[in-house]
């Protein structure tokens, strides 16, 4: 069995759409995901 990160990398490598959930106690991950979402809206 692989990790969630490996699975996300697998999906993204194949240009697949995916949903990522970051809990409130994962502040660094939430900040990074929010930044990615904002950049993708601009493009």
Order of alpha helices (4+ residues) and beta strands (2+ residues): alpha-alpha
